Every structure is written in structure tokens, then in C-alpha cells.
């Protein structure tokens, strides 16, 4: 036995020495690394409920404790090896604990809501949803501080209202479905344009002339109406100028009444004219549009006019042809209000070519445009009418001229006076009548046009409007009862505007009837 103990004694001393030296080496290593030892750092997840407390135990005595955001959690050292963490508000923060050996521990602190508070919030949300949206089944659930809405509501307004109510309890994830609404109502706008232009013109004047009485030529005129021009090609033996149908005397500009007395070689030309003109324009366009959508109408055409294009310094100018629309135009946007009325943004316009104010450009006659338009917003019930444009314009122009002193003589003074009077009367009336209409049913009889002359027979024995029968290939599937909110919102976005490429340019959607522009722009005048 003594031999065995002597053999193992050196090994026993070495084991005791190593056990004593290990803590000392660790302490020396910690003292050699100021600020803490990285090999003791660690990250942990810590969950705490609002209003609750969690204890964190440490292996070594605590030297210092810090919390990132004190609004969410609060940490307190209650003993040398225990830290108490209190949840204050829902959120996330960090907790760091230093021990007296220089080690650190990191915690990701997540503060959750109280289940009791969540149940109270959900109960209040469900109660408000039942009160605000009766008869609509909506399921409310909470997960990770988010409120989830599921179920089916009647319309988008109910969906928005449910989301606003649920937002009072937290972040909302809207997973509701919406019943597919019926198609938008179609609004037919009946517009009647009535335009009457009346003109009354009166002219009265006299010009006196003498062709040789008393061997003298002469005439009397007020100057308003040009006197006649006399060309003398031959003279009589007495030297007087005679008036006849031959070539001896030629009259021009003899107005509309001429009196000549050959025995006196004197005469008179009389302007006594009365003109009455009436221009009447009537159109009744009917235009159909969906609720809230714009529609336009044009019955007229486009006329070309030259435009001078500027060039660089020293270069010659170029003339191009552009086109401008004229005629009867109608633009409107109907909107159905909650009062079951129709609010109209309507802009009717009547324009005609005015050749009295035309201009000459490079030998081309460019007429002006006489335009009358109305741009207004009105509100009518279904079938009601309104006169939105009633324009009555009266104008009178009178010109009176006389020869001084002679024109003031009673009775005989009328021979030395002239008068011109022009009256213009313009009336424009625009009457609008909106109506909510429904389309002809699929199996209903569509209106058929009656042609006075029969057309040529078709080239094919198969009708061109086939197929008539409904098959699986040309039958749409039935509409679903409900769709997600996002699908319905995307379907209600406005479509891409219709753009038509024409020979006269690019323009938006419109319905055009009547005259049009030429197929290609006219060449520039030389």
C-alpha cells in the first residue's frame, strides 16, 4: 500500500494545483480586458406583458443595468443576482446587464399587450361593428398586435367603416369581401338646340342727275348710295348726251329703280330696298353615358385654315394646313347624388362659319367662326328639364344722310335725304333633360330602321351577325356573389382614355356625325 500511495502522490498534487490555478487565471484574464470580456456576451429573448413583471437571474453579482427605451419597459436590480423587468407599453426595446466580473448579457425585450385588455378591445370593436353594420357578419381576430377583419360586407362604404372602427384597437389588416354591386345606371341626356337668326334691312335714297339740260351736266347725291356712272360715246348735234339702250350712253350702278326723261335729259336713280333674312338651326342630340363618366357629341365638321410657321433667321416662312371643328357640340358628365338627383356638368356649343369676317391668306378665303357656348353645372331630377342657355340679342344700326339746307326743305327735302336701317335678332335656347334608362333586354326586339330603297342582297347565304345561339364558347360565366375589396376597387378605376388616330391629328373619345375634314391635309399654298 505504501508503494501504491507513493506512486500516485505526484499525480494527486498536480491535480490539486490545476484546480486552484484555473479561477485565478480567469480572474487575471478578466482584469486584463477592461470594459468586459467578449466571450461572456450573449443575446436572449425576453417577453413581458403590459402591467406584468419578469425576474432575470444572473450567475454573478450585478454591477450595472440599462434599458434602451424606458417608455416600453423598466428594469430594477432587486438583489445582487436578480433584475426585475416591468412591462409599461406595447413595443420592443433592449436590456443590458453587466456583472462584477466584466461580463455582459443582452436581452431583446418584447412587451406584449395584456390578454384581458385585448379581449376588452376586441369586445368593444365587435360591439361597434354590430351597431354600425347590422346584419353583416364580420369576424375580428388579433395576432401579433394586428387586427384581422374577415367576412362579407354589402359595399365599399361598409368596408371602409369597418376598417376605421377596427383601427381604434391597433393596426388593421382588411381581408373583407364585398358583394358585387349591380351595374352603374345609364343616363340619357336629351338636349334641344334652337337657334334663330333674323335680319331686317331697309334702304331708301335718291340720286338726281342731268345729262345736258341747259348745256350742263350735273347730279345731286347724298353719297350714301353711289350715283350712276355715265359713259358718253357719242353726242348729238346740240352737244347733249342722250340716254338709250344703244351705245350712245351707258349707265352702271343704277341701283334698283331708274327714271330718265329724254326730253329733259334728266333722271333719277332710286334705292328702295327691304331685305328679310331668317336662319334657323335646330338639333336634338341624345347622348348616353354611365354614372360619373364623360361623354361628348359633335354634329358638324372641320374646316381647313392655313397657318404660317416661323423659320430660322433668313429663311422663308412655311404655310401648313390645320383643321378646326365647328357645328353643334355637347360635352357632359352626369353624376347621381344621394338625393336621387342627377348633377350635370354640361357644356353645349353652337358654332357656324362666318364668311362676313373672312380673311384672305395667300389667295385662300379663311372664314371666321360665330360661336355661342354655355358651360355650367346644374342638378335635376329624373325627367326634369331646364333651359340652361337662353340668349336673346337685339341690335339695330341706322344710318341717315342728307344734303345740308336742301334736305331740310319740307316735302321736297326727302329728295335730298337717304336712310339705311339694319336690325338683327338672335335667339339661342338650349334645353336639357336627363333620364335614367335601362338597356333593351337580351331577348327584346331592337329597333329596326326602315329604308325607302331596298339594298342589294348579301353575297353570303350565312347571316353576318352569327352566331345567334348561345353556346359555352360565347357565354360568360355568372358573376360571383362577392369579391375581395382590392378587386372591386381596381375594377372601379377609370379606364385608359380612348385615343383615335385621325388624318387631322390625335383626339379623344367623341361621337361625330355630319361633315368631316378631308382625308388628307391640303397642300400648302404657294
Secondary structure by P-SEA (a helix, b strand, c coil): caaaaaaaaaaaaaaaaaaaaaaaaaaaaaaacccccccccbbbbbbbcccbbbbbbbcccccccccccccccccccccccbbbbbbcccccbbbbbbcccbbbbbbbbbbbccaaaaaaaaaaaaaaaaaacccbbbbbbbcccbbbbbcccccaaaaaaaaaaaccccccccbbbbccccccbbbbbbbbbbbbbbbbbbbbbbbbbbcccccccccccccccccbbbbbccccccccccccccccccccccccbbbbbcccccbbbbbbbbbbbbbbbbbbbbbbbcccbbbbbbccbbbbbbbbbbbcccbbbbbbbbbbbbcbbbbbbbbbccccbbbbbbbbbbbbbbcccccccccbbbbbbbbbbbbbbbbbccccccccbbbbbbbbbbbbbbccccccccccccccbbbbbbbbbbbbbbbbbbbbccccccccccbbbbbcccccccccccccccccccccccccccccccccaaaaaaaaccccccccccccccccbbbbcccccccccccccc
